[in-house]
Amino acid sequence: MKPINDAHVARPGLAVVDIAAADDATAFALQHLLAAHCAIAPADRITREPGVRLRCFLDLRQPPDI
C-alpha cells in the first residue's frame, strides 16, 4: 500500500483505516459497517499480503452517504 500522506489526515475528523482480514468478504463487511456511521471513500481494491488488506478514508465530520 502507498504511504499515508499529510493530506489524508490534515484536519480533525479525518482518518485513514487499514483493514486486515482473513478474506475479502470480511474486509468489505467491516468497510460497510464503517460506511454506516460516517462518510467514507471506500476501497475498491484489495492487497494480498499475509491475509487480505484494504484501506479506506473516513470523514467523521460528514454524515454517511446513504
Gaussian input, Z-matrix of N, CA and C with variables (Angstrom, degrees):
# hf/3-21g

backbone

0 1
 N
 C     1     B1
 C     2     B2     1     A1
 N     3     B3     2     A2     1     D1
 C     4     B4     3     A3     2     D2
 C     5     B5     4     A4     3     D3
 N     6     B6     5     A5     4     D4
 C     7     B7     6     A6     5     D5
 C     8     B8     7     A7     6     D6
 N     9     B9     8     A8     7     D7
 C    10    B10     9     A9     8     D8
 C    11    B11    10    A10     9     D9
 N    12    B12    11    A11    10    D10
 C    13    B13    12    A12    11    D11
 C    14    B14    13    A13    12    D12
 N    15    B15    14    A14    13    D13
 C    16    B16    15    A15    14    D14
 C    17    B17    16    A16    15    D15
 N    18    B18    17    A17    16    D16
 C    19    B19    18    A18    17    D17
 C    20    B20    19    A19    18    D18
 N    21    B21    20    A20    19    D19
 C    22    B22    21    A21    20    D20
 C    23    B23    22    A22    21    D21
 N    24    B24    23    A23    22    D22
 C    25    B25    24    A24    23    D23
 C    26    B26    25    A25    24    D24
 N    27    B27    26    A26    25    D25
 C    28    B28    27    A27    26    D26
 C    29    B29    28    A28    27    D27
 N    30    B30    29    A29    28    D28
 C    31    B31    30    A30    29    D29
 C    32    B32    31    A31    30    D30
 N    33    B33    32    A32    31    D31
 C    34    B34    33    A33    32    D32
 C    35    B35    34    A34    33    D33
 N    36    B36    35    A35    34    D34
 C    37    B37    36    A36    35    D35
 C    38    B38    37    A37    36    D36
 N    39    B39    38    A38    37    D37
 C    40    B40    39    A39    38    D38
 C    41    B41    40    A40    39    D39
 N    42    B42    41    A41    40    D40
 C    43    B43    42    A42    41    D41
 C    44    B44    43    A43    42    D42
 N    45    B45    44    A44    43    D43
 C    46    B46    45    A45    44    D44
 C    47    B47    46    A46    45    D45
 N    48    B48    47    A47    46    D46
 C    49    B49    48    A48    47    D47
 C    50    B50    49    A49    48    D48
 N    51    B51    50    A50    49    D49
 C    52    B52    51    A51    50    D50
 C    53    B53    52    A52    51    D51
 N    54    B54    53    A53    52    D52
 C    55    B55    54    A54    53    D53
 C    56    B56    55    A55    54    D54
 N    57    B57    56    A56    55    D55
 C    58    B58    57    A57    56    D56
 C    59    B59    58    A58    57    D57
 N    60    B60    59    A59    58    D58
 C    61    B61    60    A60    59    D59
 C    62    B62    61    A61    60    D60
 N    63    B63    62    A62    61    D61
 C    64    B64    63    A63    62    D62
 C    65    B65    64    A64    63    D63
 N    66    B66    65    A65    64    D64
 C    67    B67    66    A66    65    D65
 C    68    B68    67    A67    66    D66
 N    69    B69    68    A68    67    D67
 C    70    B70    69    A69    68    D68
 C    71    B71    70    A70    69    D69
 N    72    B72    71    A71    70    D70
 C    73    B73    72    A72    71    D71
 C    74    B74    73    A73    72    D72
 N    75    B75    74    A74    73    D73
 C    76    B76    75    A75    74    D74
 C    77    B77    76    A76    75    D75
 N    78    B78    77    A77    76    D76
 C    79    B79    78    A78    77    D77
 C    80    B80    79    A79    78    D78
 N    81    B81    80    A80    79    D79
 C    82    B82    81    A81    80    D80
 C    83    B83    82    A82    81    D81
 N    84    B84    83    A83    82    D82
 C    85    B85    84    A84    83    D83
 C    86    B86    85    A85    84    D84
 N    87    B87    86    A86    85    D85
 C    88    B88    87    A87    86    D86
 C    89    B89    88    A88    87    D87
 N    90    B90    89    A89    88    D88
 C    91    B91    90    A90    89    D89
 C    92    B92    91    A91    90    D90
 N    93    B93    92    A92    91    D91
 C    94    B94    93    A93    92    D92
 C    95    B95    94    A94    93    D93
 N    96    B96    95    A95    94    D94
 C    97    B97    96    A96    95    D95
 C    98    B98    97    A97    96    D96
 N    99    B99    98    A98    97    D97
 C   100   B100    99    A99    98    D98
 C   101   B101   100   A100    99    D99
 N   102   B102   101   A101   100   D100
 C   103   B103   102   A102   101   D101
 C   104   B104   103   A103   102   D102
 N   105   B105   104   A104   103   D103
 C   106   B106   105   A105   104   D104
 C   107   B107   106   A106   105   D105
 N   108   B108   107   A107   106   D106
 C   109   B109   108   A108   107   D107
 C   110   B110   109   A109   108   D108
 N   111   B111   110   A110   109   D109
 C   112   B112   111   A111   110   D110
 C   113   B113   112   A112   111   D111
 N   114   B114   113   A113   112   D112
 C   115   B115   114   A114   113   D113
 C   116   B116   115   A115   114   D114
 N   117   B117   116   A116   115   D115
 C   118   B118   117   A117   116   D116
 C   119   B119   118   A118   117   D117
 N   120   B120   119   A119   118   D118
 C   121   B121   120   A120   119   D119
 C   122   B122   121   A121   120   D120
 N   123   B123   122   A122   121   D121
 C   124   B124   123   A123   122   D122
 C   125   B125   124   A124   123   D123
 N   126   B126   125   A125   124   D124
 C   127   B127   126   A126   125   D125
 C   128   B128   127   A127   126   D126
 N   129   B129   128   A128   127   D127
 C   130   B130   129   A129   128   D128
 C   131   B131   130   A130   129   D129
 N   132   B132   131   A131   130   D130
 C   133   B133   132   A132   131   D131
 C   134   B134   133   A133   132   D132
 N   135   B135   134   A134   133   D133
 C   136   B136   135   A135   134   D134
 C   137   B137   136   A136   135   D135
 N   138   B138   137   A137   136   D136
 C   139   B139   138   A138   137   D137
 C   140   B140   139   A139   138   D138
 N   141   B141   140   A140   139   D139
 C   142   B142   141   A141   140   D140
 C   143   B143   142   A142   141   D141
 N   144   B144   143   A143   142   D142
 C   145   B145   144   A144   143   D143
 C   146   B146   145   A145   144   D144
 N   147   B147   146   A146   145   D145
 C   148   B148   147   A147   146   D146
 C   149   B149   148   A148   147   D147
 N   150   B150   149   A149   148   D148
 C   151   B151   150   A150   149   D149
 C   152   B152   151   A151   150   D150
 N   153   B153   152   A152   151   D151
 C   154   B154   153   A153   152   D152
 C   155   B155   154   A154   153   D153
 N   156   B156   155   A155   154   D154
 C   157   B157   156   A156   155   D155
 C   158   B158   157   A157   156   D156
 N   159   B159   158   A158   157   D157
 C   160   B160   159   A159   158   D158
 C   161   B161   160   A160   159   D159
 N   162   B162   161   A161   160   D160
 C   163   B163   162   A162   161   D161
 C   164   B164   163   A163   162   D162
 N   165   B165   164   A164   163   D163
 C   166   B166   165   A165   164   D164
 C   167   B167   166   A166   165   D165
 N   168   B168   167   A167   166   D166
 C   169   B169   168   A168   167   D167
 C   170   B170   169   A169   168   D168
 N   171   B171   170   A170   169   D169
 C   172   B172   171   A171   170   D170
 C   173   B173   172   A172   171   D171
 N   174   B174   173   A173   172   D172
 C   175   B175   174   A174   173   D173
 C   176   B176   175   A175   174   D174
 N   177   B177   176   A176   175   D175
 C   178   B178   177   A177   176   D176
 C   179   B179   178   A178   177   D177
 N   180   B180   179   A179   178   D178
 C   181   B181   180   A180   179   D179
 C   182   B182   181   A181   180   D180
 N   183   B183   182   A182   181   D181
 C   184   B184   183   A183   182   D182
 C   185   B185   184   A184   183   D183
 N   186   B186   185   A185   184   D184
 C   187   B187   186   A186   185   D185
 C   188   B188   187   A187   186   D186
 N   189   B189   188   A188   187   D187
 C   190   B190   189   A189   188   D188
 C   191   B191   190   A190   189   D189
 N   192   B192   191   A191   190   D190
 C   193   B193   192   A192   191   D191
 C   194   B194   193   A193   192   D192
 N   195   B195   194   A194   193   D193
 C   196   B196   195   A195   194   D194
 C   197   B197   196   A196   195   D195

   B1=1.4491
   B2=1.5180
   B3=1.3250
   B4=1.4547
   B5=1.5268
   B6=1.3336
   B7=1.4604
   B8=1.5278
   B9=1.3089
   B10=1.4578
   B11=1.5221
   B12=1.3286
   B13=1.4621
   B14=1.5234
   B15=1.3267
   B16=1.4617
   B17=1.5240
   B18=1.3169
   B19=1.4613
   B20=1.5295
   B21=1.3163
   B22=1.4700
   B23=1.5253
   B24=1.3188
   B25=1.4688
   B26=1.5287
   B27=1.3252
   B28=1.4613
   B29=1.5300
   B30=1.3163
   B31=1.4710
   B32=1.5192
   B33=1.3398
   B34=1.4679
   B35=1.5271
   B36=1.2973
   B37=1.4590
   B38=1.5172
   B39=1.3391
   B40=1.4576
   B41=1.5170
   B42=1.3149
   B43=1.4612
   B44=1.5184
   B45=1.3047
   B46=1.4589
   B47=1.5197
   B48=1.3228
   B49=1.4614
   B50=1.5161
   B51=1.3125
   B52=1.4612
   B53=1.5208
   B54=1.3170
   B55=1.4679
   B56=1.5212
   B57=1.3066
   B58=1.4602
   B59=1.5252
   B60=1.3223
   B61=1.4610
   B62=1.5202
   B63=1.3098
   B64=1.4612
   B65=1.5257
   B66=1.3697
   B67=1.4627
   B68=1.5253
   B69=1.3355
   B70=1.4635
   B71=1.5283
   B72=1.3089
   B73=1.4637
   B74=1.5228
   B75=1.3110
   B76=1.4576
   B77=1.5197
   B78=1.3301
   B79=1.4629
   B80=1.5294
   B81=1.3419
   B82=1.4590
   B83=1.5308
   B84=1.3320
   B85=1.4653
   B86=1.5288
   B87=1.3167
   B88=1.4613
   B89=1.5291
   B90=1.3114
   B91=1.4626
   B92=1.5330
   B93=1.3179
   B94=1.4661
   B95=1.5291
   B96=1.3220
   B97=1.4704
   B98=1.5265
   B99=1.3285
   B100=1.4611
   B101=1.5248
   B102=1.3206
   B103=1.4661
   B104=1.5287
   B105=1.3135
   B106=1.4616
   B107=1.5266
   B108=1.3365
   B109=1.4621
   B110=1.5236
   B111=1.3095
   B112=1.4677
   B113=1.5235
   B114=1.3288
   B115=1.4677
   B116=1.5253
   B117=1.3134
   B118=1.4635
   B119=1.5245
   B120=1.3089
   B121=1.4611
   B122=1.5211
   B123=1.3160
   B124=1.4623
   B125=1.5225
   B126=1.3049
   B127=1.4647
   B128=1.5160
   B129=1.3022
   B130=1.4569
   B131=1.5246
   B132=1.3154
   B133=1.4593
   B134=1.5171
   B135=1.3019
   B136=1.4632
   B137=1.5218
   B138=1.3184
   B139=1.4637
   B140=1.5200
   B141=1.2888
   B142=1.4646
   B143=1.5140
   B144=1.2969
   B145=1.4650
   B146=1.5175
   B147=1.2816
   B148=1.4600
   B149=1.5243
   B150=1.2843
   B151=1.4598
   B152=1.5169
   B153=1.3135
   B154=1.4559
   B155=1.5145
   B156=1.3351
   B157=1.4601
   B158=1.5240
   B159=1.3393
   B160=1.4503
   B161=1.5184
   B162=1.3166
   B163=1.4621
   B164=1.5191
   B165=1.3342
   B166=1.4555
   B167=1.5251
   B168=1.3111
   B169=1.4563
   B170=1.5217
   B171=1.3320
   B172=1.4552
   B173=1.5137
   B174=1.3261
   B175=1.4535
   B176=1.5263
   B177=1.3220
   B178=1.4607
   B179=1.5233
   B180=1.3282
   B181=1.4598
   B182=1.5148
   B183=1.3170
   B184=1.4595
   B185=1.5157
   B186=1.3312
   B187=1.4662
   B188=1.5253
   B189=1.3248
   B190=1.4656
   B191=1.5270
   B192=1.3050
   B193=1.4689
   B194=1.5120
   B195=1.3273
   B196=1.4708
   B197=1.5127
   A1=109.12
   A2=114.74
   A3=119.77
   A4=109.29
   A5=117.46
   A6=119.94
   A7=111.72
   A8=116.24
   A9=122.55
   A10=106.44
   A11=118.16
   A12=119.08
   A13=110.71
   A14=116.02
   A15=121.74
   A16=112.95
   A17=118.65
   A18=121.36
   A19=111.78
   A20=117.49
   A21=120.65
   A22=112.46
   A23=117.38
   A24=121.72
   A25=110.61
   A26=116.72
   A27=121.99
   A28=114.40
   A29=117.52
   A30=120.74
   A31=109.74
   A32=116.97
   A33=119.43
   A34=109.74
   A35=116.67
   A36=121.88
   A37=113.66
   A38=117.85
   A39=121.02
   A40=109.08
   A41=116.85
   A42=120.71
   A43=110.25
   A44=114.81
   A45=122.64
   A46=106.51
   A47=116.45
   A48=120.99
   A49=108.85
   A50=116.44
   A51=122.45
   A52=107.27
   A53=116.60
   A54=122.23
   A55=108.38
   A56=116.10
   A57=122.10
   A58=107.08
   A59=116.84
   A60=121.23
   A61=109.79
   A62=115.05
   A63=120.68
   A64=112.09
   A65=116.83
   A66=119.44
   A67=110.67
   A68=115.46
   A69=121.62
   A70=111.87
   A71=117.12
   A72=121.20
   A73=111.42
   A74=117.78
   A75=121.74
   A76=110.48
   A77=117.53
   A78=121.25
   A79=110.94
   A80=117.16
   A81=120.00
   A82=111.73
   A83=118.73
   A84=121.28
   A85=110.41
   A86=117.84
   A87=121.00
   A88=110.16
   A89=116.97
   A90=120.38
   A91=110.05
   A92=117.32
   A93=121.68
   A94=110.89
   A95=117.94
   A96=121.45
   A97=110.95
   A98=117.53
   A99=120.67
   A100=110.92
   A101=116.94
   A102=121.92
   A103=111.90
   A104=117.67
   A105=120.80
   A106=112.08
   A107=117.26
   A108=120.74
   A109=114.43
   A110=118.95
   A111=120.78
   A112=109.30
   A113=115.08
   A114=119.74
   A115=107.96
   A116=116.28
   A117=120.28
   A118=109.83
   A119=115.49
   A120=121.12
   A121=104.46
   A122=117.31
   A123=120.11
   A124=113.17
   A125=113.87
   A126=120.53
   A127=107.89
   A128=116.53
   A129=120.00
   A130=109.94
   A131=115.42
   A132=120.98
   A133=108.63
   A134=116.04
   A135=123.40
   A136=108.53
   A137=116.25
   A138=121.65
   A139=107.67
   A140=117.29
   A141=120.60
   A142=108.84
   A143=114.17
   A144=121.66
   A145=102.43
   A146=120.39
   A147=114.94
   A148=107.01
   A149=118.40
   A150=121.94
   A151=110.83
   A152=116.11
   A153=123.81
   A154=107.67
   A155=117.95
   A156=121.29
   A157=110.07
   A158=114.56
   A159=119.80
   A160=108.31
   A161=115.93
   A162=121.89
   A163=108.04
   A164=116.35
   A165=120.22
   A166=109.09
   A167=115.37
   A168=122.56
   A169=108.05
   A170=116.47
   A171=122.22
   A172=110.95
   A173=116.09
   A174=122.56
   A175=106.47
   A176=115.76
   A177=121.41
   A178=111.92
   A179=117.82
   A180=121.59
   A181=111.83
   A182=118.01
   A183=122.04
   A184=110.74
   A185=117.49
   A186=119.70
   A187=110.84
   A188=116.65
   A189=119.66
   A190=111.32
   A191=115.69
   A192=122.34
   A193=108.22
   A194=115.75
   A195=120.35
   A196=109.93
   D1=150.47
   D2=177.57
   D3=-71.71
   D4=153.86
   D5=178.44
   D6=-64.52
   D7=155.05
   D8=173.93
   D9=-80.02
   D10=129.89
   D11=178.79
   D12=-107.43
   D13=170.06
   D14=-175.27
   D15=-57.55
   D16=-33.57
   D17=-178.74
   D18=-63.45
   D19=-29.60
   D20=-179.28
   D21=-66.42
   D22=-27.39
   D23=-177.28
   D24=-131.93
   D25=37.17
   D26=-173.09
   D27=-69.37
   D28=-23.03
   D29=-176.65
   D30=-131.94
   D31=156.60
   D32=173.59
   D33=-58.57
   D34=139.26
   D35=179.53
   D36=99.08
   D37=-10.15
   D38=176.21
   D39=-98.00
   D40=141.09
   D41=-178.69
   D42=-148.34
   D43=153.88
   D44=173.18
   D45=-116.75
   D46=130.47
   D47=-179.33
   D48=-120.21
   D49=121.83
   D50=172.90
   D51=-98.54
   D52=125.94
   D53=-178.67
   D54=-110.01
   D55=128.86
   D56=174.00
   D57=-117.32
   D58=129.66
   D59=-176.93
   D60=-145.66
   D61=171.19
   D62=-179.65
   D63=-79.10
   D64=-25.80
   D65=-176.93
   D66=-151.47
   D67=166.21
   D68=-178.81
   D69=-58.37
   D70=-45.62
   D71=-175.59
   D72=-58.86
   D73=-41.24
   D74=-179.86
   D75=-67.24
   D76=-44.92
   D77=-179.65
   D78=-61.48
   D79=-46.05
   D80=-179.38
   D81=-70.80
   D82=-30.20
   D83=176.08
   D84=-64.96
   D85=-41.52
   D86=178.23
   D87=-65.94
   D88=-42.42
   D89=177.27
   D90=-59.67
   D91=-40.84
   D92=178.78
   D93=-62.92
   D94=-40.58
   D95=177.48
   D96=-62.70
   D97=-42.03
   D98=177.70
   D99=-62.90
   D100=-39.92
   D101=-178.43
   D102=-65.03
   D103=-22.59
   D104=178.69
   D105=-74.94
   D106=-13.89
   D107=-174.74
   D108=-114.13
   D109=-15.60
   D110=-179.45
   D111=-159.93
   D112=167.62
   D113=176.47
   D114=-68.47
   D115=139.92
   D116=-174.26
   D117=-142.19
   D118=141.78
   D119=168.39
   D120=-99.25
   D121=97.22
   D122=-171.93
   D123=-70.70
   D124=151.08
   D125=173.85
   D126=-79.99
   D127=141.18
   D128=175.82
   D129=-116.67
   D130=2.70
   D131=-175.57
   D132=-131.97
   D133=139.78
   D134=-179.82
   D135=-108.62
   D136=140.53
   D137=173.34
   D138=-103.98
   D139=134.85
   D140=179.21
   D141=-106.36
   D142=102.72
   D143=173.49
   D144=-112.04
   D145=-142.43
   D146=164.74
   D147=-66.02
   D148=118.76
   D149=-176.32
   D150=79.40
   D151=-158.92
   D152=-177.94
   D153=-117.06
   D154=136.87
   D155=179.81
   D156=-133.10
   D157=142.57
   D158=171.35
   D159=-144.78
   D160=157.14
   D161=-178.96
   D162=-124.59
   D163=133.15
   D164=174.35
   D165=-129.76
   D166=157.76
   D167=-175.99
   D168=-114.34
   D169=127.63
   D170=-176.03
   D171=-110.16
   D172=146.54
   D173=171.45
   D174=-127.15
   D175=100.14
   D176=-176.79
   D177=-73.58
   D178=-10.03
   D179=-178.50
   D180=-81.81
   D181=-15.56
   D182=-177.44
   D183=-112.97
   D184=149.63
   D185=176.55
   D186=-69.33
   D187=160.38
   D188=177.70
   D189=-59.09
   D190=151.58
   D191=178.20
   D192=-88.89
   D193=83.61
   D194=-176.50
   D195=-105.77

